[in-house]
């Protein structure tokens, strides 16, 4: 389920995988590299020092144009395997804050994703499309 407020993107999703595995997919750069980014602009580089104050950095690349889209931020809160809070910023862009909560549901994992603030609905909706596609890829990775 995707919900929006004027300046926030909220996505609730259930993955058919244990919480520890979903957590690892988010926090292990080797796993994140396999699903981060939308299907048509996947990640080609990913690093993360997953601890409060640790930095993360990633690059998505459009395979048709070879354009690279760099992004990064800093982890604010890390509570394994329940909570990730980190800043998100495209190079040269405006910073947002991402909060991801993971809860166990009978062997499955409910993810509550929140990103804000967005300057406008167009920017928020662009991120909604990108994250939704990335979460589809994550679902496929977890199923495999």
Secondary structure, DSSP 8 states (H G I E B T S, - for coil): -EEE-SSEEEEEEEESS-HHHHHHHHH-HHHHTTT-S-TTS-EEEEEE--STT-EEEEEEE-TTT--EEEEEEEEEEEETTTEEEEEEEETTS--EEEEEEEEEETTEEEEEEEEE--SSHHHHHHHHHHHHHHHHHHHHHHH-
